[in-house]
Amino acid sequence: MEAEYLHLFIDYFGSLGMRFSPSQMSAMQNSLPILKHQMKFRKLYFWGKIFARTDYFIVQGVENNFFRRKTLVSQDCINWALLNPPSPEDRDKVRLLRGAFKGSMSEIMEQKVFHAPTAESHRKLSLEDTDKEDDKQEDEEEEEDDEKDNEEKEKVEAEEPDPIVEVITMKEEDRLSAVVAEIDGDAVLVPRTAFSLNPVGLVEENRFFCGLSSADATDLGNYCHFRPPKATMMTMKRVRRADFDPAIEFLDSAGDDVPDGIWRFQLERGGALVFLRNLLWPGYAFYHLPGTAHYGSLYMGDGLYNIDFPHMI
């Protein structure tokens, strides 16, 4: 949500257990306007908080392109530092890490990850073990029956190899940047038609957006991922529609997400407040007030990808 309206709309998340202390709110109300002016941001959004021994507070600033947001982090809500964009390798690693954040940007985390051996690795290990066994037997007994050799080879090939162990090493600063990028790609939403493409291809806020109706607000297809669109089969089907408008329908629809069931609606105040919660990244919540242009999102969690989601549907 926009940082300048944080004090107005943060109470909407109170029913979800998302709150800040008075000292934190006071510090952010003073530091964020100064940060926006110093960094010359066109828009400044409060992204959320990641739990640690000393929590990380995160904001994102927009200069010209809404898809190229700069991410800043603070642990005291006063002093803010830029985070470097994550590498693709780091973004792959964070989905496997299970440890909690320590609260120190320089902390190095190591974790062992076990992978099931593939058929190719199984065959390679079996052949290597067979060759070693053959060499040992040739040294001890040069005259061994061919039948015994075949039995030994079949026995080795039947044995299952040990799981492949990979040690992941990652600096906490890099992990923090990668987690923010992954949540941005998987979870951050905006209402349909809230943004538009101008004639030169830049993303801008739609000044004519007046909000979704009460009926449309409970339809997942009316929410879009706020990221560069991906070329998918569902996107191609949408392009072929007769009523397709590329100026406002350039974002990927959340209704096309796979697998089904990663989003949950929650209605508050008799349907006057609509929440969408993401089950892949527990702690992310999006809100919208039907009939108005007010919407926003907030993440408040431990920064861990939910690997147990398949057991929840």
N, C-alpha and C positions, 0 to 999 in steps of 0.2 A: 504494500500500500504506500501511497505517497507520504513521505516523511512529515510534511507540513500538516497533514491531517491525522497523524498518528494518535494524538491525544484525544481526538474526537471519536475515532472508530475502534480503538483498542478494546473498549468495553464490550463490543459485539462478540469478542472471542472469550469473554469471561466464562460462558457456559461450557467452553471446551477446556477450561483450566489454563488458559494462556493469559498470563498477567505479568506486569512488571512492578517492581517496587517504586514507591514515590521518589526515592533518590535517583533511581535509574531514569524514570520519566523526566524528572527535572533536568538531569544532566543532558539527555538527548534533545530536549526542547531548546537548550542553549547551544549545544555543540553542532547540531545538524544544520541549522541555517548558516552558521559560519562556514561549515564544510562545503555546503553547496555554493556559497559565494567564492570561496578560495579556489575550488576546483573548476569553477565556471561551468557547473552542470546545468543543463536545461531542465532536467527533472532529477529528483533524488527520491529513491524508494527505500523504505525500511524492509529488508528481506526477512530477518528473523534472528533466532538465537540457537546456537548449538551448545548443548550441555557439556561441561567439563569441570575440572576442579575450580577453574576460573573461567566462567562462561565466555563464549565468543558471540559478540553482537555484530551483525553484518548488515551493511547497506549497499545499494547499487546506484550508480549515477549514470545518467544519459547525457551525452553531448549532442550528437546529431542523429545517430542511428540507434534505434531502440533495441536492435539485435546485437549491438556491441556495447554492452553495459560494462562499466568498470566496477569491480567489487572491492569494498573496503571493509576492514575488520577492526574491532576495538574490544578491549576487555574491561575498560572503565567507563565506557560511553562518552568519553571526552576526547581522547587522542585516537585518531584513526589512521590506519596504514593500508596501502594498496596491496592487493594480492595478485600475484602473477597468474596469467591464464594457465590452466593445467595442460599437460601433454596427453595425447590419446592413451598412452600406456598407463599413466596415473589414473585416468578415468576408469580403466578396466580393473585396476587393482582395488579401488575403494569398495567395489561390490563384494569383494572377498574378505576384506578386513572385518573382524568382529570385535576388536578391543575398543574400549571407550577412549574418547579424547582425554589427554592429560592436562591440558591447559597451558602448555608451554610450546611456543611456535618452533623452537629448535629441537624438540623431542624427536628421537628416532625410534620408530616402531618396527619391530620384527615379528613376523608371524609365519608359522608353517601352514601350508595349504596342501591338502592331499587330493590328488587327481586319480581317477580310475584309469588304469592302463588301457590304451586302445588296442585294437587287434594287431596293428602294425608293430607297436612297441612290445606286445606279448610275443609275437613271432620272432622279433629281433633278440629279445632276452633269451628265448628258448634256444635259438640257434647258437648264441654265444655260450650258454651253459653247456650245450651239447658238445661244442668244439673243445671246451676246457676239459670236459669229462673224457673225451676221446684221447686227448694228448696225455692225460694222466694215466690212462689205462695202457696206452702204447708203451709208456716208459716202464711200467710195472710188469706187464705181460704182453709180449709181442704176438703171441699166438693165442688169440682169443676168438671164440666162435662168433660167426656173423650173426647168429641168432640172438646171442646175448647182447650184442651191440644194438640190435634193433629194439630189444626190450628196454634197454636203458634210455634210448632216444625217446621212445613213446612215453616212458615214465616222466622224463624231464619236460616234455612238451605238455603233458597233462597237468603239471603243477602250475598253479596260478602265480604270476609274478607279484611282488609287493607293490602297493600303490606308489605312484610317482609323487615325490615330495618336492614342493617348491617353497623356497623361503622368500617371502615378500618383505622388502625393506623400504620404508617410506618416511619421509620427514613430515612432521605434523602440519607444517605450513602448506606443503604440497597436497597433503590429504584434505585439508580444509578447503582449498581452492577446488579440488576435484569433486568433493561432495556437493559444493554449491553448484558447480556446473552440471552435475548429474541430476540434481533435483530440478534445476531450471529446465533441463531437457525432458524430464519425465513427468513433471507435476505442475509446473507453473501454468495457470490458465488465465484467460480473459474471455468475456462474453463475445459471442459472435457479433460482428459488425462494430465492435468497439474501436477497432483500428482499421485504417485504410491505406492503400498504396497511392501515392501521388503520381503525376505523369512521368516523373524521372525515376520512379521505382523505390523511393524512400518510404519507410513506414511512418505514419503520422496518426495521432489520435483523431477519431472521427467526431467532429464537432456536432454532428447531428444525432449522435447516439443518445437515446433517451431511456435506455434500459430495456430489459426483457419483460414481457408480461408474466403474470403469475403462472399461467399454464406453460409458457415457454421456458420459464426459469427452472422447471423440474425435468426438463428434457436434456439429457447429456449431450445430444447432438448440437445444442446451441452454445456450447463452450468449446474454445479452441486452445491449443497449445501455443504459448507465446515464445516461439522459437522459429528459426528458418524452416520453411516447410520441407518435408521429405517426400520423395517420389514413391508413392505406394499405389497399389491397385485401387484402393478406395479413392485416392486423390484423382486418378485417371477417370473413374466413374463420375466423380463430381464435376470434372471439367467438361464431360460430354453432355451434361444436363442443358436443356434449352434455356433455363433461367439462370445459368451460371454467370456471376459478375466477378471478374478477376480483381476488381478494385477492393472488394470487401471480403471475398471468400478465398484468400490466398493462404490462410493458415490451416493447419491440420486439425480436424475435428476430434475432440476427446471421445466422441461416440464410436470412433473407429479403432480405439485402443484394443490391443490384444495382450493378454487374454481378457475376456469379459469379467467384470466384477471388481476391478481395481479401484473403482470410484464408488463412494457411498454418499447419498443425499441425507441431509439432516435439516429439518424445517423447524424454525423457532418463531415465536411471537405470532402464532396462528398463520404461518406461511408468509409473513411480512419480511422474514430474514431467511435466506437460503444458504446453507453450507454445503460444500463438497469436500470430502476428505479422501486422501489417497492412501491406499493400503500397502503400496510398495515402499513408500517413504512415510512411515507413521510419524505424525507431528506436523504434516502439511495440511493446511485448511484454506479454502477459498470461500469468500462470502460475497453475496450480491443482494441488494435491496430491490426487488422487482418493482418496475415502474419508475425507477430513478436511475441516474447514471453512476450511482455509488457502487463500487466493487473493489475488491482487493484480496490479498492473500498474505499468509504468514506461516513461517515454519518455526517450530519450537520443538526440538527433539534431540536425540543423541547422535544423529548423522549416520545411522546404520541402515543399510538396505535390508528389507524384510525378505530373507531367504525362505521363510516359512509360509509365504503367501499361497503356494499351491495346496497346502493343507487347510487353508481357510475358506476355500470355495467349493 
